[in-house]
Amino acid sequence: MSDPTSGRSTLLSQAAVIATASMFGLTYSLSAGLIAFGLADQGWGEAVIGANAAMHAAGVIIVALLLPRIVPFFGMRRLVLLALVTAGVVLAAFPLLPYIALWFLLRLLLGMASEVLFVLSETWTNSLSREATRARVMAAYTAALSIGFAGGPFILSMIGTSGYLPYLAGAGFALVAIFLVASPRVEAPVFSEVPVGSPLRFLHLAPVAIAATMLNAALETSGLSFLAIYAMQLGWPETEATQLMTVMMVGAIVLQLPIGWLGDKLDRVMLVVILAIAAALGALVWPFALGLPWLTYALLFLWGGAFVGIYTLMLAVVGSRFHGSELIGIYAAMGL
């Protein structure tokens, strides 16, 4: 007979970690645009802004290579809390240290903290999941993360990008997340084994999952980057063209729970194939549908859900096959 108290504790832990992922998404999406605006306000050009963004990517790569080895020594909760504190302090430090060299260092630290939070929140959520509901739990995770990603630019549009307030807002979200995961009532998995071999071996453990995730990310980024521009070239007003990206993001959020439910009822790999085919067909059809706004909105809503749904299901597939430091390493590779 199952213990209802244990079930409630697991549900509480899942909610806390998923909410933390949403707070991370808010902090990440808010900081990306905010730092770019801050550099532009200081008079720096696109080359410096791009180089600064590359420091974030460098931090991600450094942590991805090291994370599977350091989690067994420091523990998951301790590392997540350290990353949240680092993210909060770094964000608060940007307006206090208006020196370009320091902004490069701060961006590197922010990238490292972001990768820790991204990978370990995925691993933590998966470790709290049962196989029967794994896809639904991971769907709730990706939906919450997507809400956070969408919320950052919205918050910037409300409070602006100048002064201390937007940086303190980002630090505040990190502080909220600290309170969520610091509670001893939130269960934290313990990984004791240290992986052997090169960190690059994780690329060979789940090549299909990693390749599918990278291809999916590339196509989704291309869609977000060129969607509005293409629509405007075909005569759409600028306001309505930019709304297409919003429709795509709403689909990415709303459709995750239905996809997660299907992922717990059907073969997950086959469902990934179906979503990939649907996404490919959508990419072929929607340029011809731009003459009918209602059809364009419907297609992009489904397209956004399909793209993120592929990632959701791959998280569940990998999470059901791998455990411990190997799971951390594969999730880190998927997040590159």
Helices and strands as residue ranges (DSSP letters): H 4-41, H 46-74, H 76-93, H 100-127, G 131-133, H 134-159, H 165-182, G 199-201, H 202-205, H 207-233, H 238-254, H 256-265, H 268-289, H 293-321, H 324-334
